[in-house]
Amino acid sequence: MKNYEKSLETIDYANGVTARSSGAFVLISGVVGCCVNDIAASTTGPVIVQGRFVDCAKTTGEAWAQGEVVYWKDSTSKFTTTASGNTLAGRASAAALSAATTGSVALGLN
């Protein structure tokens, strides 16, 4: 296919004034991604926007069912099942108990 450039599992992220650590989640114009490497302030680095991630910070008090839609709450840097005011991220790739502080997320499975 002559017009195919590359898979969009990763995209380049133009970081702002805050340094980002490898594994940190970021919001890029309505798309949630995970930093592949540390990204220094005011530099560009790769971010994964599709894939399964484990040990993701989640809002406590919410039980997740496998396959449930999850959202990114940028103000707390946590995943949640609450849609209002948050960004669609993907699906819970495994069930999580209400008391759990982390969960598994499949980004890009909307």
C-alpha positions in Angstrom: 0.0 0.0 0.0 1.8 3.1 -1.2 0.1 5.6 1.2 0.7 3.6 4.4 3.2 5.3 6.8 3.2 3.3 10.1 1.1 1.7 12.7 -0.4 4.2 15.2 0.2 2.2 18.3 2.8 4.9 19.2 2.8 8.6 18.3 5.2 11.4 19.0 4.2 13.6 21.9 5.4 17.2 22.1 5.8 17.6 25.8 5.1 20.9 27.6 6.9 22.4 30.5 6.5 19.3 32.9 9.0 16.4 32.6 7.2 13.0 32.2 8.4 9.7 33.5 8.4 6.4 31.5 5.0 4.8 32.2 3.2 8.1 32.9 -0.1 8.6 31.2 -0.7 11.8 29.3 -3.6 13.4 27.5 -3.0 14.5 23.9 -5.9 16.4 22.5 -8.5 13.9 23.6 -6.3 10.8 23.3 -4.8 9.0 26.3 -1.3 7.6 25.9 1.6 6.2 28.0 5.1 7.5 27.8 7.6 4.9 26.5 10.6 6.7 27.9 11.2 9.6 30.2 10.4 12.8 28.3 12.1 15.9 29.4 10.2 19.2 29.5 9.9 20.9 26.1 11.0 17.8 24.1 9.3 15.2 22.0 9.1 11.5 22.8 7.1 8.3 21.9 3.7 7.6 23.6 1.8 4.4 23.2 -1.9 5.0 22.5 -3.0 1.4 22.0 -2.3 -1.6 24.1 -2.8 -3.3 27.5 -1.3 -1.7 30.7 -1.2 -3.2 34.2 -0.9 -1.5 37.6 -2.6 1.7 36.4 -3.7 4.1 39.0 -7.5 3.9 39.4 -10.1 5.7 41.4 -10.8 3.8 44.6 -14.4 3.1 45.5 -15.1 1.8 42.0 -15.3 -1.8 41.1 -14.4 -2.6 37.5 -15.8 -5.4 35.4 -13.7 -6.8 32.7 -14.5 -5.0 29.5 -16.1 -2.0 31.2 -15.4 1.4 29.6 -12.8 3.5 31.5 -12.0 7.1 31.3 -8.9 9.2 32.1 -9.3 11.8 34.8 -6.5 14.2 34.1 -6.9 16.3 37.3 -6.0 13.2 39.4 -4.0 11.2 36.9 -6.2 8.2 37.5 -8.5 6.0 35.5 -12.2 6.0 36.4 -15.6 4.6 35.2 -17.1 8.1 35.5 -17.6 9.6 32.0 -18.7 13.1 33.0 -15.8 15.5 32.7 -13.3 12.8 31.8 -11.7 11.5 28.6 -12.6 8.1 27.1 -9.5 5.9 27.4 -10.4 2.3 26.6 -11.7 -0.7 28.5 -10.8 -2.5 31.8 -8.8 -5.5 30.6 -9.4 -7.3 33.9 -11.8 -6.9 36.8 -10.8 -4.8 39.8 -12.2 -4.6 43.3 -13.6 -1.4 44.7 -10.8 -1.1 47.2 -8.1 -1.6 44.6 -5.8 1.4 43.9 -4.7 0.0 40.5 -6.3 -1.8 37.6 -5.5 -3.1 34.1 -6.5 -0.9 31.1 -6.6 -1.6 27.4 -6.1 1.7 25.7 -7.7 2.4 22.4 -10.4 -0.3 22.8 -13.3 2.1 22.6 
